[in-house]
Amino acid sequence: MDASLEKMVDPTLAEMGKNLNEAMKMLEDNQRKVEEENEKKYARKDIPGPLQGSGQDMVSILQLVQNLMHGEEEEETSQTYRLQNVGEQGHMALLGHSLAAYISVLDRERLRKLTTRILSDTTLWLCRLFRYENGSAYYHEDDREGLLKICRLVIHTRYEDYTIEGFNVLYSKQPVIYISSAARTGLGQALCNQLGLPLSCMCHVPCNTMFGSQHQMDVALLDRVIKDDVESGKLPLLLVANAGTPGAGHTDKLGRLKELCEQYNMWLHVEGVNLATLALGYVSSSVLAATKCDSMTLTLGSWLGLPAVPAVTLYRHEDPSLSLAAGLTSSQPVEKLRALPLWLSLQYLGHDGIVERIKHASQLSQRLLENLKNLDFIKTSVEDELSSPVVVFKFFQEYSNRDQTSHAAQASTIQHPIISSERHVYDTFNQWLGEQLAQLVPASGVDVVELEDEGTCVRFSPLMTSAVLGTEIQDIDQLVDCLKMKIPVLTSTLQLREEFEQEVRRTPGLLYIEDLSWPGLGVVRYNYHSDGKNDDKQEKELEKINTELLKKLNELESDLTFSLGPEFGGQKNCVYIGMVTEDLDVSELVETIAATGREIEENSRLLENMTEVVRKGIQEAQLQLQKANEERLLEEGLLRQIPVVGSVLNWFSPFQASPKGRTFNLTAGSLESTESMYISKAQGTGTTPPPTPTSSLSKQRLPGQKVFKRSLRSSDALSETSSISHCDDLEKMDQRAPALSPGQEQGPLETQKLEEQKEVAKAATTDTEATQSDQPLRDCTEAEEQGSQR
């Protein structure tokens, strides 16, 4: 085509056409490159890194999941252990989630049959295991969701027009839901938020104050409250009771509560960890009454150690349409697959496996409770000592350091601040005790709980932790051993706190800081003498001195722990002293802190004034040197200052001037003459260096004894030890005497030396035996006789 074009047209036009085609191709190529670069820029800028390209392989994705689960820091090793402690029954539960995803892709008819079979089997098994006959089941992820659905069911049941009129029906007759004050924190508010009800619809029922357990709902008071609500036109709707309170594991009087609910046509819902014991052969009557309630929530995942299995709410209701309206049942087959992990796990464990795990948890509680009864200063709070699966205990010591008569009238208003402060101290100590036990024995699963009456306590609830952590009997024994080691530390620290406070208050330069939330001996601050400085500079100096004081104290070889206190909420510029033992010398500790603080303050003042002192010293030295030069000029004369004449004159008549140097004393800040130094060097004798100052704090210690420790040996024991050591030295001295051959006599010089050594040893022994018995003296005499016979 190009050849025919060149023959038909002018060659010049053909050349122009060829150049135009090349130019257009270049422009098109450039445009294409620009578009590709724009696409690349768009991909790098807006698409996240893991999604770029054609995807990642399975190994890389699993490696990312592993890194996210376990992390790269070594501090997370304990949490990693908990995540990895999944038994074979846990593998079955995890398999159930995978199978549920696979089964969901089946055809609709086959899926419906399979899910119906799984749901009916699981519901029947759970009702038989936990003695709840003719019940239905709702499977949910959040353990509060079951109670929420039950509340909606009761609202639909009691308000017939609720489906049509909605909140207008509730406005005409306000519903009331009753919850124990010992229930889970925030449960009532969560229900009101989800149901769209005001907080006035939630009534918290107090626990017993006079009779019965302090963690059980007050039935008589509840009866009066319900009567008042009925008289005021309200509608009592539902009562939430506990079979094992979240804090102490106590069970409400379910039998009487059920009668009260029947009287006022109320719904009774029960939840709690003690419901697990319904699967055992022997069940206490207080828990067995839960089988008569209208609904109950079971958390099988923690009880049996099954990961990611749903909680189950068993209920009895005759109208399926209302259950569907409340959300307790669903027509979607996929939602019924929530029961598949439980369906697989229950078959794998069997009845014996389920009972064995719950019984093992109860045995762990009984083992710990039996050991706690034999420990002093440990107070337990257990509802039923024969079958309680929850053990709550605390460290408690009777008033020993204070006058017993001052605590006789605890009900008076004057004693309230003292009792409050002492309870705060005990709460702090028990908080520390619970954290230490959880750290030392992580497999025990103990935690710290706040109770309204008892305060801070340590809780052991094996039904919630043992199956997941794999707690065994030896873990409980180890927990008791650790508790035995911590009790003397707690008692000693509690007894020495008051002595430490008194020592600090009477020591000048130290300020005692009262911090009831600090688990230790106490808090002290070294006071800085400001000398008229502003607040900012004084604060900085105070922080500097106390920080250096903390560093110096940590450098000492002691068993004490010195720190800056808690990260949040602590006092600034203070030294926090941790737990101590009974052999602590409090006076020595306080004296050391004060002396170290004074030393740091003096050094700080010296460094602070060093610049000014050196500047004045240099000026004074310049003036004195100038004056000395003038005096030397007058002594030498004017002729000696002329270059040539002075040299000749010095050669004929040398001038000898004594050197007059100056030394600058940094401590005193003054100039001193060096004449004494030259005189001492000329005489060839040096001045005697000052003796090394010895601290008054340094005490003679036994080998291996650390600072701040009182010597456990008495003076008599020390005297006896020194006496025996003298006798041993005497025997060794006799044994080191040269042996004489038969017939060879000892020389007079050797005899005299031996007798002198014996006299010295006897004199030293006599001085130490003044207050002892005569036994060491007889030993020395026998040793002396044996030496003379040799």
TAURTA-V261864 format. One line per field, one symbol per residue. ss: DSSP state (H for helix, E for strand, C for the rest). psi: psi as a letter, one per 30 degrees, with the letter a starting at -180 (. if undefined). A space follows every 50 residues. Layout:
BEGIN
ss=???
psi=???
END
This chain:
BEGIN
ss=CHHHHHHHCCHHHHHHHHHHHHHHHHHHHHHHHHHHHHHHHHHHHHCCHH HCCCCCCHHHHHHHHHHHHHCCCHHHHHHHHHHHCCCHHHHHHHHHHHHH HHHCCCCHHHHHHHHHHHHHHHHHHHHHHCCCCCCEEEEECCCCHHHHHH HHHHHHHHCCCHHHHCHHHHHHCCEEEEEECCCCCCHHHHHHHHHCCCHH HEEEECECCCCCCCCCECHHHHHHHHHHHHHCCCEEEEEEEEECCCCCCC ECCHHHHHHHHHHCCCEEEEECHHHHHHHCCCCCHHHHHHHHCCEEEECH HHHHCCCCCCEEEEECCCCHHHHHHHCCCCCCHHHHHHHHHHHHHHHHHH HHHHHHHHHHHHHHHHHHHHHHHCCCCEEECCCCCCCCCEEEEEECCCCC CCCHHHHCCCCCCCCHHHHHHHHHHHHHHHHHHHHHHHHHCHHHCCEEEE ECCCEEEEEEEHHHHHHHHCCCHHHHHHHHHHHHHHHHHHHHHHHHHHHH HHHHHHCCCEEEECCCCCCCCEEEEECCCCCCCCHHHHHHHHHHHHHHHH HHHHHCCCCCCEECCCCCCCCCCCEEECCCCCCECHHHHHHHHHHHHHHH HHHHHHHHHHHHHHHHHHHHHHHHHHHHHHHHHHHHCCHHHCHHHHHHHH HHCCCCCCCCCEEEECCCCEEEECHHHHHHHHHCCCCCCCCCCCCCCCCC CCCCCCCCECCCCCHHHHHHHHHHHHHHHHHHHHHCCCCCCCCCCCCHHH HHHHHHHHHHHHHHHHHHCCCCCCHHHHHHHHHHHHHHHC
psi=eeeeeeeelkeeeeeeeeeeeeeeeeeeeeeeeeeeeeeeeeefefklef flagllleeeeeeeeeeeeflfkffgeeeeeeefijaeeeeeeeeeeeee eeffglleeeeeeeeeeeeeeeeeeeeeeghjkhllkkklekffeeeeee eeeeeeefjegeeefbfeeeeejklkkkkkfglkkgeeeeeeeefgllff fkjjkllkfelakfgkkjeeeeeeeeeeeefggljkekkjlkijledfgl klieeeeeeeeeeghlkjkkllffffffflekkleeeffffflfllkkif eeefhjkhkllkjklkkfjfeeeeefgflkfkeefffffeeeeeeeeeel eeeeeeeeeeeeeeeeeeeeeffgklgkklikejfegkfkkkllkkklje flkeffgeifflfefeeeeeeeeeeeeeeeeeeeeeeeeeiffegllkkj leefbklkkjiffffeeefhklefeeeeeeeeeeffeeeeeeeeefeeee eeeeefkkfkkkjjjfgkiaeaklkkkkjehglleeeeeeeeeeeeeeee eeefflilgljklgalekflklhljkkalllfgkjeeeeeeeeeeeeeee eeeeeeeegeeeeeeeeeeeeeeeeeeeeeeeeeeeleeffkeeeeeeef eeikkjkkkjlkkjjeefhlkllgeeeeeeeefgklkkkkkkkkkffklk llkfkllgkkkfkleeeeeeeeeeeeeeeeeeeeffkkkklkfklkleee eeeeeeeeeeeeeeeeefgegllgeeeeeeeeeeeeeee.
END
